[in-house]
Amino acid sequence: MPLFHFGFSAMASVNELQIWADAETDARRGADAAIADVLRIEAKYSRYRDDSVVTRINREAGRAEVPIDAETAALLRYADQCYRLSADARRFQSTRRRQRCCATPTNAIG
């Protein structure tokens, strides 16, 4: 089974899909679907686009509610869960960073 390569640009990067398939037409169909979804997600969530949901949320922060769809709600719940689960790691990193930054002779008062 051959490996097919499909390059595309998204999220300010050059990307490549590699798909094993019996026929290039099958690989192309899968690549086209995947690339379309990446571009859809980029358009919907890019903070660099004035028409994205992220821009609307940021623009209205603290002033007004922004209606969101089920996909965005699920993504925000997942991000919140990841944030909560990483709390111990953040505390550990913060402590280590403070130790590295503050426990050096150059920071001594004298």
C-alpha positions in Angstrom: 0.0 0.0 0.0 1.6 3.3 -1.0 2.0 6.4 1.1 0.5 9.6 -0.3 1.6 13.1 0.8 -0.7 16.2 0.7 0.7 19.6 1.6 -1.4 22.6 2.6 -1.1 25.8 4.6 -3.0 26.5 7.7 -2.5 28.2 11.1 0.5 30.2 9.7 2.3 27.0 9.0 3.0 24.6 6.1 1.4 21.2 6.9 1.5 17.8 5.4 -0.9 14.9 5.6 0.5 11.4 5.0 -2.1 8.8 4.1 -1.6 5.1 3.4 -4.2 4.0 0.8 -4.6 1.5 -2.0 -5.5 4.3 -4.5 -4.5 8.0 -4.7 -8.2 8.9 -5.3 -9.1 7.4 -1.9 -6.2 9.2 -0.2 -7.1 12.4 -1.9 -10.8 12.1 -0.8 -9.6 11.6 2.8 -7.0 14.4 2.6 -9.6 16.8 1.1 -12.0 16.1 4.0 -9.3 16.5 6.6 -7.9 19.7 5.1 -11.4 21.2 4.8 -12.0 20.5 8.5 -8.6 22.1 9.5 -9.5 25.2 7.5 -13.0 25.3 9.0 -11.6 25.1 12.5 -8.9 27.8 11.7 -11.6 30.1 10.4 -13.9 29.5 13.3 -11.4 29.8 16.2 -8.5 32.0 14.8 -7.8 35.0 17.1 -6.5 36.8 14.0 -9.8 36.9 12.2 -12.4 39.6 13.0 -15.3 37.2 12.2 -14.2 34.3 14.5 -16.0 33.2 17.6 -12.7 33.8 19.6 -12.6 37.4 18.5 -16.3 37.9 19.4 -15.7 36.4 22.9 -12.6 38.5 23.4 -14.3 41.7 22.1 -17.3 41.2 24.5 -15.3 40.0 27.5 -16.8 41.5 30.6 -19.5 43.4 28.7 -21.9 41.0 27.1 -22.6 37.3 26.7 -21.6 35.7 23.4 -23.8 32.9 22.1 -21.8 29.9 21.2 -22.6 26.6 19.5 -22.3 23.1 20.9 -18.9 22.5 19.4 -17.4 25.7 21.0 -19.1 24.9 24.3 -17.5 21.4 24.3 -14.1 22.8 23.4 -14.3 25.3 26.2 -15.3 22.6 28.7 -12.4 20.5 27.6 -10.0 23.4 27.9 -11.2 24.1 31.4 -10.8 20.4 32.3 -7.2 20.4 31.0 -6.5 23.7 32.9 -7.9 22.2 36.1 -6.0 18.9 35.7 -2.7 20.7 35.1 -3.0 22.8 38.3 -0.4 20.7 40.1 2.0 21.0 37.2 1.5 24.7 37.0 2.2 25.1 40.7 5.3 22.9 40.4 6.6 24.9 37.4 5.8 28.2 39.2 7.7 27.1 42.3 10.7 25.9 40.2 10.7 29.1 38.2 10.6 31.2 41.4 13.5 29.1 42.8 15.5 29.6 39.6 14.8 33.3 39.4 14.9 34.3 43.0 17.6 32.0 44.5 20.5 33.5 42.7 23.3 35.6 44.1 22.4 38.4 41.6 19.0 38.8 43.4 20.5 39.1 46.8 19.9 42.3 48.7 23.0 43.6 50.4 
